């Protein structure tokens, strides 16, 4: 119980995608955050989800182009953004596990919470 309420160091990252075309933005979001598809087979529908780079590193999406990631994994995430030549802004934040759970539950962006 105590560990859930301890605030740990995370990094809030906002990515600037304004110079990109809409098609490229959508592709970037799918690579970073994953995607969800609905497959129809006869009368049944199946939901298939794929994780993105940020989801695999333990980050959570908090906006269209923003995410929070643990500080020890932040360098890997920023390297992915650098490879794509994107401009980004970072800020260190302290968040507890309980707050992360609440963010995941309330955010329409998180498929893997």
C-alpha positions in Angstrom: 0.0 0.0 0.0 2.8 2.4 0.8 4.6 1.8 -2.5 1.4 2.6 -4.4 1.3 6.1 -2.9 5.1 6.9 -3.2 5.7 9.4 -6.0 8.3 8.2 -8.4 10.2 10.1 -11.1 8.7 10.0 -14.5 9.2 12.1 -17.7 6.3 13.9 -19.4 7.1 14.2 -23.2 5.2 16.3 -25.6 5.9 15.8 -29.3 5.6 18.5 -31.9 3.9 17.0 -35.0 2.6 20.3 -36.5 4.9 20.2 -39.6 3.8 16.6 -40.5 1.1 15.6 -42.8 -2.0 14.1 -41.2 -1.3 10.7 -42.8 2.2 10.8 -41.3 0.9 11.8 -37.9 -1.5 8.8 -37.8 1.3 6.4 -38.8 3.6 7.9 -36.1 0.9 7.5 -33.4 0.4 3.9 -34.4 4.1 3.2 -34.2 4.5 5.0 -30.9 1.3 4.1 -29.1 0.0 1.0 -30.9 -3.4 0.5 -32.5 -6.6 -1.3 -32.1 -8.6 -3.0 -34.9 -12.0 -4.6 -35.1 -12.2 -7.7 -37.3 -15.6 -8.9 -38.4 -15.9 -12.7 -39.1 -19.5 -13.5 -39.9 -21.7 -12.4 -37.0 -18.8 -12.1 -34.6 -16.5 -9.2 -34.0 -12.9 -9.5 -32.6 -10.8 -6.7 -31.2 -7.1 -7.0 -31.9 -4.6 -4.6 -30.3 -1.0 -4.1 -31.0 1.4 -2.3 -28.6 3.6 0.6 -29.7 7.1 1.5 -28.7 6.0 3.7 -25.8 3.5 1.0 -24.5 6.3 -1.6 -24.6 8.6 0.7 -22.5 5.9 1.1 -19.8 4.7 4.6 -20.8 1.2 5.8 -20.9 -0.4 8.1 -23.4 -2.0 11.2 -21.9 -2.9 13.2 -25.1 -2.7 13.1 -28.9 1.0 13.7 -28.9 2.0 13.4 -25.2 3.0 10.6 -22.9 4.4 9.9 -19.5 7.2 7.3 -19.2 9.4 6.1 -16.2 12.6 8.1 -16.0 14.8 5.1 -16.4 13.2 4.2 -19.8 13.0 7.8 -21.0 16.3 7.7 -22.9 15.0 4.8 -25.1 11.8 6.7 -25.9 13.6 9.9 -26.7 16.0 8.0 -29.0 13.0 6.7 -30.9 11.8 10.3 -31.4 15.3 11.4 -32.4 15.5 8.6 -35.1 12.3 10.0 -36.6 13.7 13.6 -36.5 10.9 14.9 -34.3 11.0 17.9 -32.0 9.9 17.2 -28.4 9.7 18.8 -25.0 10.3 17.0 -21.7 9.5 17.8 -18.1 10.3 15.7 -15.0 7.2 14.9 -13.0 6.6 12.8 -9.8 3.7 10.5 -10.0 2.5 7.6 -7.8 1.3 4.3 -9.1 -2.2 5.2 -7.9 -2.2 8.3 -10.0 -1.0 6.4 -13.0 -3.9 3.9 -12.6 -6.3 6.9 -12.5 -4.8 8.4 -15.6 -5.1 5.1 -17.5 -8.7 4.6 -16.4 -9.8 8.1 -17.4 -7.8 8.5 -20.6 -9.6 7.6 -23.8 -6.1 7.1 -25.4 -5.0 4.1 -23.4 -5.9 0.7 -24.8 -3.5 -1.3 -22.7 -4.5 -0.1 -19.2 
